[in-house]
Amino acid sequence: MRDFRKLSIWSKGHLLTLKMYTLTKSFPKEETFGLISQMRRAAYSIPSNIAEGCGRNSNPDFKRFLSISAGSASELEYQLFLSHDLGFIPETLFKELETETIQLRKMIYTLIKKLEE
């Protein structure tokens, strides 16, 4: 069994989730059950799936949960893009969060490849 707290991808995913919760507090109230909910769910799905995969007993299971985590990162990337286009996120913050999300997804794919070796 792996300790997810020791993985940098989990830590980065957790920090990104906290940022999404803070960010979406400023979104319009009519987005509470729309974009706010979706962004928060996609964000916390990233570290949640990493943690769940760490609790599995095999590399194939772990890789499957890492793939789900990477998919959630892609979903969040689009939601950030949409939020920016809707005027909910300023350009500089959007670029910062987009870069962070893309880097995290790349790190997840790198770990998946290492598990295949």
N, C-alpha and C positions, 0 to 999 in steps of 0.2 A: 504494500500500500504506500502510495506517495503522499507527502504532505503538501497540499496545494499552497499553503502559506509561504512555502520556500521557493515557489516559482515566480520569477519576475513577471511573466505574462499574467499571472493571477493578480499580482499587486497592481500592475498597470491597468488591468481591467477594472479592478475595484476602485481605483482613483478616478478612472474615466466615468464610472457609474456615479460616484459622488458629484462629479462635475455636471453630469446630466441632470441630476436632481436639483442642483443649485440653479443651473441654467433655465430649466423649464419652469421654475417658480415665477419667472417674469413673463411667461407666455400668456396670451389672452385666455381668460377664464373659459371661453367657449371651446378651447382646445383640451380641456381637462380630460375628456373621455376619447379624444382623438389623438393628436400628435403628442401631447404630453405623456399620455399613457403608453403609446407605442414606443416612444424614444426611451422612456425609463425601462420598459420591458426588454427592449433590444439590448440596452446597456447592461442591465443586471444579468441578462442571459449569458453574456460573455464570461464573467468570472464564475457564475453558477455552474455552467457546463464544464469549465476547467476543473472546478472543485469536484463535481460529480464524477468526471472521468478519472480523477486521481483516486477515487474510492473503488474503482474497478480493478479486477485482478489480472487483466491482460492488456498488452499493448494495443491489440485491435480494438478493444472496447474504449480505451483511452483515446485512441486516434479518432474514433467515431464521435466522441463528445467534443474533441478539439475541432473537428469539422463543423459541428453545429455551432460552436463558439465563433468560428471564423465567419460563418454565414450570418450570425447576429451582428458581427462587426460590419459586414457589408450592408446589412439592413440599416444600421445606425448611420453609416456614411451617407446613404441616400436621405435619411430623415434630417440629417444636418444640412444637406444641400437644399432640401425643400424648405426647411425652417429659414435658411438664409434668403432664399428667393421670395419667401413670404414676408420678409422684413423683420423676423423675430430675432435674428442674430446678426450683429455687425460683422463686416468683412474680416477684420483682423481676428476676432474670436472664432469665426467660422474656419478660417484657414488653419488656426492653431489646433482646433478640435478635429478637423478633417485629417490633418497630418498625423496627429496622435492616434486616431482610429485606424488609419492605413498602416502605420508602423506596427501597431498591435496585431493587426491581421497578418502582416508579414511574419512577425515573430511566432505566431501560432502555426503558420504553414512551415516555418523552419523547424519547429519542434516536431511536427507531424513527419517531416522528412527524416529527421534524426531517429525517430521511432521505427522507421522502415529499414534502417540499416542493419 
